[in-house]
Amino acid sequence: TFRERLQPCGKDEIGELVVQFNSLLSSLEYSYNLMAKTNLVTTELLSRVDVAPASLPQPTDEQALKQSLDMASRLSEALQRKAIELYLQPVFGRDRITVTGYEALSRWMDPELGMVMPLEYLAVAEKAGLTEPLTELMLHQTFDLLRRLSGKSEQSRIVSLNLSAAQLFAPGLMQFLELCEKEDRKLFAR
């Protein structure tokens, strides 16, 4: 009967349920308040972010175009002078100690602009049609490095060069690789 369920073995099941229910309500109320405060802070931060760029002077379309053309011109000159440099970043094995290879990275130090971030000049290279010369320069520098290192150690040297889809499918890449000398082909044949 109902009375037996209320006090079996001297326990008050309804009392326990009320305590658990109150605890649950308290947790939900705390979570709701925390969420409401988080929403207020997020809204305030977003409103400040929306205001900040408007207070800064925005370049006009003409200025942006001029900056982009200037960057493309500088990049073209840097490619002709071979001023884009190859940097190697080690790739570590699972033990986090053993170097298993390297990633080839391009870096550009412009005399006037200083260090130009890869995201900036890679986007300009793509727009200006300079990805093929950049890829070829990086491949030449990588092969030169591998040639210098090939006699120094029996250890296999693995160098990865990141290519965008546009670079990978460019006809110039296959032509460049086909024209490589037999000795250079040994460097990337595995």
Salt bridges, closest charged atoms under 4 A:
GLU44 OE2 - ARG48 NE 2.96
ASP70 OD2 - ARG74 NE 3.08
ASP110 OD2 - ARG74 NH1 3.04
GLU112 OE1 - ARG74 NH2 2.84
ASP144 OD1 - ARG147 NH1 2.56
GLU183 OE2 - LYS186 NZ 3.28
ASP184 OD1 - ARG147 NE 2.68
